[in-house]
Structures are given as structure tokens and as C-alpha cells.
Amino acid sequence: MAISLTEAAADHVRRSLEKRGKGEGVRLGVKTTGCSGLGYVLEYVDDLLDSDCVFESHGLKVVVDEDSLDFLDGTELDFVREGINEGFKFNNPNVRGECGCGESFSV
């Protein structure tokens, strides 16, 4: 099982953590939402929990809770710029369907 960051995502996270002045890395998870069932949750991690699954990617920690790991195994987190828009993109091999607006997915 593994979760990884692209170099672009790692650079963005690293700069954001430096601006914040603290942080262990990023936490990636899923929650029930939207018309397809699941949505991504992404936040900075200041403290690790005993139950966290921790992956290293480009020198940064990517933290996933045990309940989300089955849905996220093999996911690569990218950071993309398209015109004036920028944001994280989840390359998740487990996704079987997405809603039309792109806010939720199913596995």
C-alpha cells in the first residue's frame, strides 16, 4: 500500500508548510458526500496519531487514516495549474465513477 506526491505537489506542500511555520505533512482522507458517495479531504498535519498510516514522498509525510486507506491505496496527489486555476488533483486508481461536477467519486 502506498500514497505518493508528484514533485509539483511536494513543492507546493513544502512551500505551504514553510509559510505556516509548522506542520508534519499532509493528511489525505475520504468522507461521505456528493452524488457519487465519497469526497476527498486534504489538510495539513500538525500532530500524528497512533492510528495514522504514514508514507514518505519527496521527503514529506503523507498521512492517511486506516478507514480511508482502502479507498486511497495507490493514489498519487498532484498539483496542477490550468490557466489561472490551480489545485490538487487526485490520481486514484480505485475510482470507478465520478459525478458530473467532479466533487465526488465511487469505488
Phi, psi and omega per residue, in radians:
M1 nan 2.424 -3.135
A2 -2.771 2.572 3.005
I3 -2.215 2.393 -3.076
S4 -2.381 2.868 3.055
L5 -1.984 2.526 2.941
T6 -1.330 2.945 3.108
E7 -1.070 -0.691 3.128
A8 -1.102 -0.736 3.118
A9 -1.157 -0.737 3.127
A10 -1.076 -0.748 3.117
D11 -1.075 -0.756 -3.140
H12 -1.130 -0.798 3.135
V13 -1.092 -0.788 -3.131
R14 -1.027 -0.809 3.123
R15 -1.107 -0.705 3.140
S16 -1.142 -0.720 3.111
L17 -1.136 -0.671 3.102
E18 -1.116 -0.724 3.100
K19 -1.106 -0.710 -3.140
R20 -1.200 -0.518 -3.118
G21 1.424 0.130 3.122
K22 -2.872 2.926 3.065
G23 2.277 2.521 3.120
E24 -1.631 -0.393 -3.075
G25 2.735 -2.561 3.126
V26 -2.128 2.576 3.073
R27 -1.897 2.243 3.121
L28 -2.046 2.310 3.130
G29 -2.659 -3.091 3.075
V30 -2.250 2.706 3.041
K31 -2.448 2.747 3.088
T32 -1.327 2.153 -3.113
T33 -2.950 2.902 3.000
G34 1.191 -3.071 -3.065
C35 -1.465 -0.282 3.132
S36 -1.724 -0.219 3.015
G37 2.110 -0.785 -3.063
L38 -2.253 2.561 3.045
G39 -2.306 2.718 -3.141
Y40 -1.429 2.581 3.015
V41 -2.161 2.257 3.139
L42 -2.363 2.208 3.135
E43 -2.637 2.837 3.086
Y44 -1.397 2.584 -3.099
V45 -1.890 2.123 3.056
D46 -1.732 -0.549 -3.137
D47 -2.361 2.390 3.100
L48 -1.544 2.536 3.077
L49 -1.773 2.701 3.127
D50 -1.045 -0.541 -3.090
S51 -1.499 -0.025 -3.124
D52 -1.250 2.485 2.957
C53 -1.699 2.150 -3.031
V54 -2.005 2.243 3.087
F55 -2.056 2.565 3.079
E56 -1.844 2.337 3.102
S57 -2.582 2.123 -3.118
H58 0.938 0.630 3.103
G59 1.381 0.152 3.133
L60 -2.057 2.698 3.098
K61 -1.579 2.303 3.002
V62 -2.001 2.037 -3.002
V63 -1.899 2.338 3.136
V64 -2.350 2.361 3.071
D65 -1.318 2.697 -3.068
E66 -1.009 -0.658 -3.097
D67 -1.170 -0.526 -3.106
S68 -1.527 -0.308 -2.988
L69 -1.035 -0.708 3.138
D70 -1.062 -0.586 -3.130
F71 -1.399 -0.360 -2.996
L72 -1.965 -0.080 -3.092
D73 -0.933 2.212 3.119
G74 1.550 -0.004 -3.096
T75 -1.242 2.426 3.015
E76 -1.978 2.203 3.119
L77 -1.676 2.147 -3.120
D78 -2.031 2.811 3.019
F79 -2.165 2.078 -3.017
V80 -2.140 2.634 3.028
R81 -2.078 2.196 3.106
E82 -2.257 1.788 -3.059
G83 1.150 -2.189 3.132
I84 -1.608 -0.018 -3.138
N85 -1.689 2.542 3.048
E86 -2.555 2.669 3.116
G87 3.020 3.082 3.136
F88 -1.387 2.510 3.070
K89 -2.171 2.323 -3.105
F90 -1.774 1.975 3.067
N91 -1.679 1.571 -3.009
N92 -1.918 1.967 -3.113
P93 -1.226 -0.174 -3.110
N94 -1.503 -0.238 -3.068
V95 -1.178 2.242 3.113
R96 -1.893 -0.317 3.134
G97 -2.865 2.667 3.106
E98 -2.331 2.660 3.069
C99 -1.312 2.870 -3.083
G100 -1.073 -0.569 -3.112
C101 -1.496 -0.155 3.093
G102 1.395 0.195 -3.106
E103 -1.526 -0.330 -3.127
S104 -2.488 2.903 -3.088
F105 -2.559 2.930 3.060
S106 -2.255 2.703 3.110
V107 -2.117 nan nan
